[in-house]
Amino acid sequence: MDFENMLTEDQTLENQDFSRFSLAKRAFVNCNFKNCNFTESVWFQAKFQSCLFKECNLSLLKIDGCRLQEVVFEACKIVGV
């Protein structure tokens, strides 16, 4: 997935590896993430609005200043956040 744009809208992302990837200062609106790996990814000052995370690994996220609005986590692994 190419994240050159700071805003990502209405996307479904499945089986993606975002481990140790920086999503800092990016915004995601109405996006669905399924079975994605976000281990040790950086979400500094990122914004997630109306998003669904399903069966994702969100362990050891770095989330300083991250905004989560109307976000749902289903069957996700979240450790050390």
C-alpha positions in Angstrom: 0.0 0.0 0.0 1.3 3.4 -1.0 0.9 6.0 1.8 2.3 9.0 0.0 -0.9 10.9 0.6 -1.6 11.9 4.2 -5.3 10.9 4.0 -6.6 7.4 3.2 -10.3 7.0 2.8 -12.8 4.1 2.2 -10.1 1.4 1.8 -10.1 -2.2 2.9 -6.6 -3.6 3.6 -6.2 -7.3 4.2 -3.1 -9.4 5.1 -0.8 -6.4 5.1 2.5 -6.2 7.1 2.9 -2.8 8.6 5.3 -3.9 11.3 7.8 -1.2 12.2 6.2 1.0 9.6 5.5 4.7 10.3 1.9 6.0 9.9 2.8 9.1 11.8 0.7 12.2 11.0 -1.5 10.2 8.6 -5.3 10.0 8.6 -7.5 7.1 7.9 -11.2 7.6 7.5 -13.8 4.7 7.0 -11.0 2.1 6.5 -11.1 -1.6 7.3 -8.0 -3.5 8.4 -8.3 -7.3 8.4 -5.5 -9.7 9.5 -2.9 -6.9 9.3 0.3 -6.9 11.4 1.1 -3.5 13.0 3.7 -4.8 15.5 6.0 -2.0 16.6 4.5 0.5 14.1 4.5 4.2 14.8 1.2 6.1 15.0 2.5 9.4 16.4 -0.2 12.1 15.8 -2.1 9.8 13.4 -5.9 9.9 13.2 -8.2 6.9 12.7 -11.9 7.7 12.2 -14.7 5.2 11.7 -12.2 2.4 11.1 -12.4 -1.4 11.9 -9.5 -3.5 12.9 -10.3 -7.2 12.7 -7.9 -10.0 13.7 -4.9 -7.6 13.6 -1.7 -7.7 15.7 -1.3 -4.2 17.3 1.4 -5.2 19.8 4.0 -2.7 20.9 2.4 0.2 19.0 3.8 3.7 19.5 0.7 5.8 19.7 1.7 9.2 21.3 -0.8 11.8 20.2 -2.9 9.4 18.1 -6.6 10.1 17.8 -9.1 7.2 17.6 -12.7 8.1 16.9 -15.4 5.5 16.4 -12.8 2.8 16.0 -13.7 -0.9 16.6 -11.2 -3.6 17.4 -12.4 -7.2 16.9 -10.3 -10.2 17.9 -7.1 -8.2 17.8 -3.9 -8.8 19.7 -3.0 -5.7 21.7 0.0 -6.1 24.0 2.5 -3.6 25.5 0.7 -0.5 24.2 
